Amino acid sequence: MPNNKLKTERIDVRVPTPFLKKVEEYQLEQSIATRTQALLELARYGLEARRKQD
């Protein structure tokens, strides 16, 4: 039976407090369960926007 789960890796990232506050605001506005999920979503949006620019 194939494992369809996406492999993940744990990383430790330090960010400025004001940046984290903005991420948490986004998390609440979008009803996202965790900061990790909010950060991943924002990173995906940023990467996709960058790809469209290139």
Summary of the structure (lengths in Angstrom):
residues: 54
radius of gyration: 13.9
end to end distance: 38.9
largest distance: 45.2
contacts: 84
relative contact order: 0.10
helix: 59%
strand: 0%
